[in-house]
Amino acid sequence: MSSFLRPLAYRHRWIYDLVTAVSSLSVGGVDRLRGLGLEALRPHLKPEATVLDLCCGSGEAAAPWLEAGFRVTGLDISPRALALAAQRYPAMERVEGLAEDPPLKEASFAAIQMSVALHEFPRTDREAVLTSCLRLLQPGGSLVLVDLHPAGPWLRLPQRLFCALFETDTATAMLEDDLPSQLERIGFTAVNQDLLAGQALQRITATRPRTSATP
Ligand SMILES: C[S@@+](CC[C@H](N)C(=O)[O-])C[C@H]1O[C@@H](n2cnc3c(N)ncnc32)[C@H](O)[C@@H]1O
């Protein structure tokens, strides 16, 4: 369930952008939010490495990767978002598909980013999405997730309000779950969690082991 504001924000781009701008203030603004994935993984990647932005939307979080010279593929379920991405970031290769079952070759990416998108999935689908990430990463490749985390005392109320107005029940469910443990159970190693923005946001990095079997 979600309020009437969520479909409105997805239909009218300016509402979506305004909500993103306001909600990213606690982390230092939109540019910082969009750059969190790159900031975490850049030191581990070769120049021009292949990167997947899973649930890329219109490509805003892929933009810093493109500017840094990486070869970026963006996957999203929404043709509308992908059309916008084509206009804004033509250098990004675009794939329309489901993150739970992406039409992409195994072990084809050095890095995968999921920026504020995992909370959109129900628990069982989330497991499928993360397992797909493990399969799509090259052995030794890295995943970075940036998403909601239960906020500390100062931002607890604003976060509840934000979730009630703009998110679905899947976001509330994700806030109850321990994502680092889920990633380890699925087969990721070197799982590391940073809490940002008064704990309202988590950035998790995790690695596909070099020796892992195909998930
Ligand atoms: C909140 S937006 C985040 C977009 C982008 N990652 C960003 O940081 O701006 C979530 C995106 O997930 C996409 N999405 C939702 N369910 C999906 C699915 N099952 N498979 C692929 N994309 C999905 C939506 O179309 C939307 O573009």
The ligand as an SDF file (V2000), in Angstrom:
LIG
                    3D

 27 29  0  0  0  0  0  0  0  0999 V2000
   13.2830    4.7780   -6.4940 C   0  0  0  0  0  0  0  0  0  0  0  0
   13.6920    4.4180   -8.1500 S   0  0  0  0  0  0  0  0  0  0  0  0
   15.4750    4.5210   -8.0890 C   0  0  0  0  0  0  0  0  0  0  0  0
   16.0540    4.8480   -9.4220 C   0  0  0  0  0  0  0  0  0  0  0  0
   17.5750    5.0450   -9.4720 C   0  0  0  0  0  0  0  0  0  0  0  0
   18.2820    3.8710   -9.0200 N   0  0  0  0  0  0  0  0  0  0  0  0
   18.0210    6.2710   -8.7130 C   0  0  0  0  0  0  0  0  0  0  0  0
   18.8350    6.1530   -7.7870 O   0  0  0  0  0  0  0  0  0  0  0  0
   17.5860    7.3690   -9.0910 O   0  0  0  0  0  0  0  0  0  0  0  0
   13.3950    2.6750   -8.2570 C   0  0  0  0  0  0  0  0  0  0  0  0
   13.4830    2.1180   -9.6720 C   0  0  0  0  0  0  0  0  0  0  0  0
   13.3100    0.7030   -9.5980 O   0  0  0  0  0  0  0  0  0  0  0  0
   12.6240    0.2810  -10.7650 C   0  0  0  0  0  0  0  0  0  0  0  0
   12.0440   -1.0520  -10.5100 N   0  0  0  0  0  0  0  0  0  0  0  0
   11.0530   -1.3720   -9.6530 C   0  0  0  0  0  0  0  0  0  0  0  0
   10.7980   -2.6880   -9.6900 N   0  0  0  0  0  0  0  0  0  0  0  0
   11.6540   -3.2310  -10.6020 C   0  0  0  0  0  0  0  0  0  0  0  0
   11.8950   -4.5590  -11.0790 C   0  0  0  0  0  0  0  0  0  0  0  0
   11.1720   -5.5990  -10.6300 N   0  0  0  0  0  0  0  0  0  0  0  0
   12.8660   -4.7600  -12.0020 N   0  0  0  0  0  0  0  0  0  0  0  0
   13.5910   -3.6990  -12.4850 C   0  0  0  0  0  0  0  0  0  0  0  0
   13.4000   -2.4180  -12.0690 N   0  0  0  0  0  0  0  0  0  0  0  0
   12.4540   -2.1840  -11.1270 C   0  0  0  0  0  0  0  0  0  0  0  0
   11.5900    1.3760  -10.9790 C   0  0  0  0  0  0  0  0  0  0  0  0
   11.1100    1.3790  -12.3160 O   0  0  0  0  0  0  0  0  0  0  0  0
   12.4040    2.6130  -10.6190 C   0  0  0  0  0  0  0  0  0  0  0  0
   13.0150    3.1830  -11.7620 O   0  0  0  0  0  0  0  0  0  0  0  0
  1  2  1  0
  2  3  1  0
  2 10  1  0
  3  4  1  0
  4  5  1  0
  5  6  1  0
  5  7  1  0
  7  8  2  0
  7  9  1  0
 10 11  1  0
 11 12  1  0
 11 26  1  0
 12 13  1  0
 13 14  1  0
 13 24  1  0
 14 15  1  0
 14 23  1  0
 15 16  2  0
 16 17  1  0
 17 18  1  0
 17 23  2  0
 18 19  1  0
 18 20  2  0
 20 21  1  0
 21 22  2  0
 22 23  1  0
 24 25  1  0
 24 26  1  0
 26 27  1  0
M  CHG  2   2   1   9  -1
M  END
$$$$
